[in-house]
Amino acid sequence: MSLLVMVLTLSVSSFCQISLDSIQLFHQENLASIVLLKNDKHLLPFQDLSKISVAHLSIGDATKTAEFDHTLQQYATVKSYNLPLTADGQQAGEVFKYLINYSDITIISISESFETGYSPIIEEFIRDLSARGNVAVAIFGAKELVTNFPYIDRAKAISYTPKTNAYAQSLQAQMYFGAVGAVGKLTENIGNTYKVNDGIITKGGLRLSYGIPELAGINSTKLNQQMDAILQEGLDSMAFPGAQVLVAKGGQVVYQKNFGYHTYDKVQKVESHNVYDLASVTKVTTAVPALMRMQDDGLFDVDAKLVDYFPDFKESDKANLYFRSILAHNARLQPYIVFWQKAKKKNGKYRGRTFKTKPHKNYPVQLTNNLYLHKKYKSKMMDFVRKSPLNKEPGYVYSGLSFLMYPDLVKTKTGKRFDQYLYNTFYRKIGANNLVFNPLQRMDAQDIIPTEEDDFFRNQLVQGTVHDEAAAMLSGLSGNAGLFGNASDLAKLLQLYLNKGSYGGEQFIEPSTIQEFTQCQFCDEGNRRGLGFDKPLIEYDAAKSYVAKSASKYSYGHSGFTGTFFWLDPAEDLMVIFLSNRVYPTRNNRKLYSLNIRPRLHQAAYDAIYEFDKLKQQQANNKGDKKHYKERE
């Protein structure tokens, strides 16, 4: 638990005794104390994160700006360094080399008085770094640090707050990324340079913020108690070995915790940077945003026929299926094809030109250290899709088959490989660098949560390669499954949806397109689905629903076989994310379902909203305020 979370938990642990006015005052005082004194070329807030690399250098005692550093890490891959006031030339030289060669922007944080003296190396370091790169300086504490610390006046941006508490540190970091705006003005002169009322104003609300739940309209006590209890029950019942959970409301993260371990041996705890196999959540975080963006760019039409983009289906009974029906799972497509079993003969051995146990130029798709797939088997998989029978009866049947094909559509229409299109168009720009395909190519195995002990196909622990067998046979690049991620980075993409297509100051998808894809398409036929996205049951049934009863008809989301889930509700501006590896060590573990973990967690978020409304009304009544707050069904 971060220092900020502890401070906030303590500060609002008994909302019925603490007035909302007091909480708002605490927030406003800390936010107003942060003054942006300099902002050359509008360096702050940072914009397109794919075009910059950011490093954080704390000078002095790094623990004094720990929450500032922690919050920076929420927004981008920020490399952190420290130089003590007594740094020698070797220490400074190593840090300087990295900052110059690998970082576009360096944020320097200073909170420690230098009255006791400092190494001349520090002075030279700031001078040379400011001369050669973009430097922003964040100062906490005594105002003398603003004018007396050597060479910081050469920085491109300078921000200052007299406060040093964890909340002020977090807010100042959030201001750098535009999650909150700079609103503060100096209340006194600082030297001869900065005068009373100096302070540059910047726009906030560009990215997810982190703050006190009550400020977003959620009762933190209710939320923490219910969420923690449900998740602990899941751990104790061995429904899953560990999990990441995130709740955001009104663009503000109000709950973010990690639970349990990677596996039941309880060796490695789940941490925020660890990534999970998102399974079918992949559909609406890869293929669907790609199609939405391509529709905006005139490269895709949801009312086109399958044959319009896949001419190989011309002689197929699927040629005239419309993408609107396909994406809403209303096109009579088969749910799934077990492609690896199709490669087997009756005696259990694999057919020719399918699998080999040793690497070969004609078998480039590595599934394990002793299982390799033929280079042309992908075309065979598409033949199976073409020839698969359509369901006899019309109506809703969940199917992943078309999502196997969207990477090829993206490549054909954009000229970019599926993963690169997504990285460059969305993920890197919003700072979601941990949304990745084939994560073993990008990170250490210890940072990847294992899924299943596969004892029927790959015959090994599946970790870092996609759990879904069909996606694995497509080299891990599929719109059906294959994306890995953590709750923090997934939340950025999901907030983009809640923001009607915008994030970080950029419009990625048109609001009308978000609206079209997230609304029910065939409700009059009893099909609740949107385009790719799932929707609440038309008539709520607790025995069949994996979402909260309180979820509005405007809400949407998706779940994943490995134990993943998210749901967004524009009516409350609410996001709930749950990531687990419930399939470890076996997919036969269905306690996540039997214990109703997901709908109960989801409902807990709504209950915390209702509890806030109730207590807010009580406090208003106590003050004699007759204003009536919104009643909820």
Long-range contacts (C-beta under 8 A, 24 or more apart in sequence): 1-257, 2-67, 2-70, 2-166, 3-66, 3-67, 3-70, 3-166, 4-67, 4-70, 4-71, 4-166, 4-167, 4-169, 4-170, 4-210, 5-256, 6-166, 7-165, 7-166, 7-167, 8-167, 8-211, 8-212, 8-213, 8-220, 9-220, 9-224, 11-212, 12-212, 12-213, 12-214, 12-220, 12-221, 13-220, 13-221, 14-221, 15-214, 15-219, 15-220, 15-221, 15-612, 15-615, 16-615, 16-618, 19-619, 20-214, 20-616, 20-619, 23-212, 23-214, 23-215, 24-215, 26-167, 26-212, 27-167, 27-211, 27-212, 27-215, 30-161, 30-163, 30-165, 30-167, 30-168, 30-171, 31-171, 31-180, 31-183, 31-184, 32-183, 32-184, 32-185, 33-161, 33-162, 33-163, 33-168, 33-184, 34-159, 34-160, 34-161, 34-168, 34-171, 34-172, 34-175, 34-182, 34-183, 34-184, 35-159, 35-160, 35-161, 35-182, 35-184, 35-185, 35-186, 35-198, 35-199, 36-157, 36-158, 36-159, 36-175, 36-182, 36-184, 36-199, 36-200, 36-201, 36-202, 37-146, 37-158, 37-159, 37-160, 37-186, 37-194, 37-198, 37-199, 37-200, 38-155, 38-156, 38-157, 38-158, 38-200, 39-156, 39-157, 39-200, 39-202, 40-156, 40-157, 41-156, 43-105, 43-134, 43-136, 43-156, 43-157, 44-136, 44-157, 44-159, 44-175, 44-176, 44-178, 44-182, 44-202, 45-175, 45-176, 45-177, 45-178, 45-202, 45-203, 45-206, 45-505, 46-75, 46-76, 46-105, 46-176, 46-177, 46-178, 47-504, 47-505, 47-506, 48-429, 48-504, 48-506, 49-75, 49-76, 49-428, 49-429, 49-430, 49-431, 49-504, 50-424, 50-428, 50-429, 51-104, 52-104, 52-105, 53-77, 53-102, 53-103, 53-104, 53-105, 54-78, 54-79, 54-103, 54-104, 54-105, 54-106, 54-107, 55-79, 55-80, 55-81, 55-98, 55-99, 55-102, 55-103, 55-105, 55-106, 55-107, 56-80, 56-81, 56-106, 56-107, 56-108, 56-109, 57-81, 57-82, 57-83, 57-95, 57-99, 57-106, 57-107, 57-108, 57-109, 58-82, 58-83, 58-108, 58-109, 58-110, 59-83, 59-85, 59-108, 59-109, 59-110, 59-112, 59-122, 60-84, 60-85, 60-110, 60-111, 60-112, 60-114, 61-111, 61-112, 64-111, 64-112, 64-140, 64-164, 65-109, 65-111, 65-138, 65-140, 65-169, 66-169, 67-166, 67-167, 67-169, 67-170, 67-173, 68-109, 68-138, 68-140, 68-169, 68-170, 68-172, 68-173, 69-109, 69-173, 70-170, 71-169, 71-170, 71-173, 71-174, 71-210, 72-107, 72-173, 72-176, 72-177, 74-208, 74-210, 74-488, 75-173, 75-176, 75-177, 75-179, 75-207, 75-431, 76-177, 76-431, 76-433, 77-431, 77-433, 78-107, 79-103, 83-122, 83-125, 85-112, 85-114, 85-116, 85-117, 85-118, 85-119, 85-122, 86-118, 86-119, 87-119, 87-121, 87-122, 87-125, 88-119, 88-121, 89-121, 91-121, 92-121, 92-122, 92-124, 92-125, 95-125, 96-125, 96-128, 96-129, 99-129, 99-133, 100-129, 100-132, 100-133, 103-133, 104-133, 104-134, 105-133, 105-134, 105-135, 105-136, 106-133, 106-134, 106-135, 106-136, 107-135, 107-136, 107-137, 107-138, 107-176, 108-135, 108-136, 108-137, 108-138, 108-152, 108-155, 109-137, 109-138, 109-139, 109-140, 110-137, 110-138, 110-139, 110-140, 110-145, 110-149, 110-152, 111-139, 111-140, 111-141, 111-164, 112-141, 113-141, 113-142, 113-145, 114-145, 114-148, 114-149, 122-150, 123-150, 123-151, 126-150, 126-151, 126-152, 126-154, 127-151, 127-154, 130-154, 130-155, 136-176, 138-172, 138-173, 138-176, 140-164, 140-168, 140-169, 140-172, 143-188, 143-190, 146-190, 146-191, 146-193, 146-194, 147-190, 147-191, 147-193, 147-194, 153-193, 160-190, 170-210, 170-211, 171-211, 174-207, 174-209, 174-210, 175-202, 175-204, 177-206, 177-207, 177-431, 177-504, 178-202, 178-203, 178-204, 178-205, 178-206, 178-207, 178-504, 178-505, 179-204, 179-205, 179-206, 179-207, 179-208, 179-209, 179-210, 180-204, 180-205, 180-209, 181-205, 203-505, 205-251, 206-503, 206-504, 206-505, 207-430, 207-431, 207-492, 207-495, 207-503, 207-504, 208-248, 208-251, 208-252, 208-253, 208-491, 208-492, 208-495, 209-251, 209-252, 209-253, 210-252, 210-253, 211-252, 211-253, 211-254, 213-249, 213-252, 213-254, 213-255, 213-608, 214-612, 215-252, 216-248, 216-249, 216-250, 216-252, 216-254, 217-249, 217-250, 217-609, 217-612, 217-613, 218-247, 218-249, 218-254, 218-605, 218-608, 218-609, 218-612, 219-608, 219-609, 219-611, 219-612, 219-615, 220-254, 220-608, 222-604, 222-607, 222-608, 222-611, 222-612, 223-247, 223-254, 223-255, 223-604, 223-605, 223-608, 224-255, 226-604, 226-607, 226-608, 227-255, 227-257, 227-601, 227-604, 227-605, 228-257, 230-597, 230-600, 230-601, 230-604, 231-257, 231-259, 231-597, 231-601, 232-259, 233-595, 233-597, 234-259, 234-580, 234-591, 234-592, 234-595, 234-597, 235-259, 235-260, 237-591, 237-595, 238-264, 238-589, 238-591, 239-580, 239-582, 239-589, 239-591, 239-592, 239-595, 239-597, 240-563, 240-580, 240-581, 240-582, 240-584, 240-591, 240-592, 241-580, 241-581, 241-584, 242-269, 242-270, 242-449, 242-580, 242-581, 243-270, 243-563, 243-578, 243-579, 243-580, 244-270, 244-272, 244-274, 244-276, 244-486, 244-487, 244-577, 244-578, 244-579, 244-580, 245-487, 245-577, 245-578, 245-579, 245-601, 246-487, 246-488, 246-490, 246-491, 246-575, 246-576, 246-577, 247-574, 247-575, 247-576, 247-577, 247-605, 248-491, 248-495, 248-574, 248-575, 249-572, 249-573, 249-574, 249-575, 249-605, 249-609, 250-573, 251-495, 251-498, 251-499, 251-573, 253-491, 255-605, 256-487, 256-488, 262-449, 262-450, 262-581, 263-450, 263-584, 263-585, 264-584, 264-585, 268-446, 270-449, 272-486, 272-487, 272-488, 273-434, 273-447, 273-486, 273-488, 274-447, 274-448, 274-449, 274-486, 275-434, 275-436, 275-439, 275-443, 275-447, 275-448, 275-449, 275-484, 275-485, 275-486, 276-449, 276-484, 276-485, 276-486, 276-562, 276-564, 276-579, 276-580, 276-581, 277-449, 277-451, 277-466, 277-467, 277-481, 277-484, 277-560, 277-562, 277-564, 277-581, 278-481, 278-483, 278-484, 278-485, 278-490, 278-560, 278-562, 278-564, 278-579, 279-467, 279-468, 279-481, 279-560, 279-561, 279-562, 279-563, 279-564, 280-400, 280-480, 280-481, 280-558, 280-559, 280-560, 280-561, 280-564, 281-483, 281-490, 281-558, 281-559, 281-560, 281-564, 281-565, 281-566, 282-403, 282-471, 282-478, 282-479, 282-480, 282-481, 282-482, 282-483, 282-560, 283-400, 283-403, 283-479, 283-480, 283-481, 283-532, 283-558, 284-532, 284-533, 284-557, 284-558, 285-435, 285-483, 285-485, 285-490, 285-493, 286-406, 286-418, 286-422, 286-479, 286-482, 286-483, 287-403, 287-406, 287-407, 287-479, 287-480, 287-532, 288-327, 288-517, 288-531, 288-532, 288-533, 289-422, 289-426, 289-493, 289-508, 289-509, 290-406, 290-410, 290-418, 290-421, 290-422, 290-425, 290-479, 291-327, 291-406, 291-531, 291-532, 292-501, 292-509, 292-513, 292-514, 292-517, 293-425, 293-426, 293-508, 293-509, 294-410, 294-413, 294-414, 295-513, 296-509, 296-510, 296-513, 299-413, 299-414, 300-409, 300-413, 302-327, 302-516, 302-517, 302-531, 306-402, 309-409, 309-412, 309-413, 310-405, 310-408, 310-409, 312-382, 312-386, 313-386, 316-386, 316-387, 317-390, 318-386, 318-390, 324-521, 324-531, 325-522, 326-399, 326-402, 327-402, 327-517, 327-521, 327-531, 327-532, 328-396, 328-521, 328-522, 328-527, 328-529, 328-530, 328-531, 329-396, 329-397, 329-398, 329-399, 329-527, 329-529, 330-394, 330-395, 330-396, 330-521, 330-522, 330-525, 330-527, 330-529, 331-399, 332-390, 332-391, 332-392, 332-393, 332-394, 332-397, 333-388, 333-390, 333-391, 333-397, 333-399, 333-401, 333-402, 334-388, 334-389, 334-390, 334-391, 334-397, 334-399, 334-401, 335-397, 335-398, 335-399, 335-400, 335-401, 336-399, 336-400, 336-401, 336-470, 337-381, 337-384, 337-385, 337-388, 337-401, 337-470, 338-469, 339-381, 339-384, 339-469, 339-470, 339-473, 340-457, 340-469, 340-473, 342-380, 342-384, 343-377, 353-377, 365-473, 365-475, 367-458, 367-465, 367-472, 367-473, 368-458, 368-459, 368-460, 371-458, 373-473, 377-473, 378-473, 378-474, 381-470, 381-473, 381-474, 394-525, 395-525, 395-526, 395-527, 396-522, 396-525, 396-526, 396-527, 396-528, 396-529, 400-470, 400-480, 400-481, 403-478, 403-479, 403-480, 404-470, 404-471, 404-474, 404-478, 404-479, 404-480, 405-479, 406-479, 407-474, 407-477, 407-478, 407-479, 417-477, 418-477, 418-479, 419-477, 425-508, 426-493, 426-496, 426-508, 427-489, 427-493, 429-504, 429-506, 429-508, 430-492, 430-493, 430-496, 430-503, 430-504, 431-489, 431-492, 431-504, 432-485, 432-489, 432-490, 432-492, 432-493, 433-489, 434-484, 434-485, 434-486, 434-488, 434-489, 435-483, 435-484, 435-485, 435-489, 435-490, 435-493, 436-483, 436-484, 436-485, 437-466, 437-476, 437-477, 437-482, 437-483, 437-484, 438-464, 438-465, 438-466, 438-475, 438-476, 438-477, 438-482, 439-464, 439-484, 440-464, 440-465, 448-484, 449-581, 450-581, 450-584, 451-562, 451-581, 451-583, 451-584, 452-583, 452-584, 452-585, 452-586, 452-587, 453-584, 453-585, 453-586, 467-561, 467-562, 467-583, 468-561, 481-560, 481-561, 485-579, 486-579, 487-577, 487-579, 490-566, 490-577, 490-579, 491-575, 491-577, 494-566, 494-568, 494-575, 494-577, 495-575, 497-568, 498-568, 498-570, 498-573, 498-575, 518-554, 518-556, 520-553, 530-556, 532-558, 533-557, 533-558, 534-558, 534-559, 542-596, 542-599, 545-599, 546-593, 546-598, 546-599, 547-598, 547-599, 547-602, 548-599, 548-602, 548-603, 548-605, 548-606, 549-599, 549-603, 550-603, 550-606, 550-632, 551-602, 551-606, 559-598, 561-587, 563-592, 565-598, 567-602, 572-606, 572-609, 574-605, 574-606, 574-609, 576-601, 576-602, 576-605
